């Protein structure tokens, strides 16, 4: 069974930075898309950023120019560098990947890591 282990969340002041990491617990044969989502209290989960196997990225308008998604295919790891953080970035952040493991394609989710930005 594959698990995604997240790290890097925490409490930061507005204007500060955090770097989230998410690593798969097992080596996955093929990983297509990797992504970060977030969910604030009382809100639906929203897509923050995606990165394809070839490295093409896409961002939510609310984080463009401040967040950067990257991946290390050899380590089955995805990162989210978050700069110029704002209080409205406060949420639980979840990583996601679409991968081929154990003879089938599956979607995998991390357990979530809390990011809190104080004003």
N, C-alpha and C positions, 0 to 999 in steps of 0.2 A: 504494500500500500504506500502511496506517495503522499507525503505531507509537505505543505509549504510553511516554512518557519520565517516569521517576520521579526524584524528588530529595528530599533532606531527611533521609535516614537518617544514622546515626552512633552514637557512643558517648556515653552519658549515665549519670550516677549515679542510683541509685534515688531517686525523688521528683521527678526532673527532668521536663522537657518536650521534645518534639520535634514538628515539623510536617512531615508528608509531603505532597508535591504530585505530581500525575500529570497530564500534558497530552498530548492527542492531537496527533500530528505533522501531521495534516490536518484540515480542517474537516469534521465529520461532520454529515450532514443532520439526523438524528434520533438522539438518545441516550435510551434508556429507563433501565434500572437502571445505576448505577455502584456500585462496591463496593471494599472492601479485604479481602484475605485475608492470612494469614500462615502460615508453616511453620517450625517449630522443628526442630533436628536430630533425626532419628529419629522424627519425628512426621508425621502427615498434615496436608495443608493444611487450614486451618480458616477459616471466614468470621468476619470481625471486625465489619464494619459495611456496611450498604447504604443507598442513598438513591435514591428514585424520581425520575422527571422532575419530579414535582410537589413534591418536597422532603420526602416522608415518609421517616423514618429508622428503622433497626432495628439493634440492637447485640447482640453476644454478651454473655451474662451477665457474663463475666469482665472486660469493659471498660466496662460501663454506669456512667455517672457520671464516668468518667475520660477517655474518648475522645469526640471529636465529628467526625462526617463532614459535609462540605459540598461544594457544587459551584458552579461558575460556568459556566452553559450557553453563554454567549457566547464563552468561552475554551476550551470543551471540556475543562475541568479539574475534577478532584476532589481534595479535600484530606482529610487526617486529622490533627486536632489531638490529640496524646496528652499528657495530664497525669498527674501522680502515677505515673510509670512504675515498674514493678516488675521485678525480675530475670526473672520468668516471662514478661514481655512480649518477651524476647529472641527474635528470629526474623527471617527474611527476609519482608518485606512486599511483597505484589503488588497492584497495582491491576487493576481489571477494568471493562469496560463492554460493554454490549449496544447496538450502534448500526447505523444504516442508512447504508451508504456504497457507492458504485459499483453501485447497483441491487440490493443485497441486504442482508439482516440478517446480522450476524456478531458473534461474541464476540471481544473483544480483551483481551490480557493485557500488563501491563508486564513488564520484565525482572527486577524484584525489587530491593529496596534493604534493606541489612542494618541492623537496629536491635539494638544491644547495650546492655543495662542492667546496670550493675555494682552490686554490693551494698555 
